[in-house]
Amino acid sequence: MTPRADFTCLSKHCATDEGATVYELPVDASHCPRGHKRLRRLFNQVNVLTRPAAPDIDYRLTSNSHLARSNALLQDGFDHAAAIAPPPDMMRAQDAMMQQYQGQPIGTMLGRPGTGAPMLPLEIQREIAKDRGRGLSPLPALRAMNREPIPTIAHRDPRGE
């Protein structure tokens, strides 16, 4: 972007009742916007910045310390996590609910009688293999369901059309 300055046009055609018209034009302008050559530069303002402002530098990132640089890079993430964290009273309610069911059988927590325990992935695979050996695999039942037609019911249009 070229530097700009205020100019006034001294032509009779650009004159107004208040005086000469003032234009902001590039410094090397030779004609006014209406095409007249009688321009005079006004030195009423100093145009110091002729380029965009330099970006703000985070001086923490220029440190020789790896810890200082990593803390500067990670701080925004920590601030964001703290901003979206649930309020403390909600956390207290979740903790109270967990305390209520702690030490009880899983069946009680789900509203079903009996005791239960979480299964390891290896135990889950073993039970699936046992079911396949007994013919209890869910796959044949699913295949049979897929072969059946999907029941459809035609409804009358409520608008009466």
Secondary structure, DSSP 4 states (H G I P E B T S, - for coil): ---EEEEEE--TTT-BTTBS-EEEEETT--S-TTS---EEEE-SS-----SPPPPPP-GGGG-S-HHHHHHHHHHHHHHHHHHHSPPHHHHHHHHHHHHHHTTS-HHHHTT-SS---PPPHHHHHHHHHHHHHHT--HHHHHHHHHHSPPP------TT--
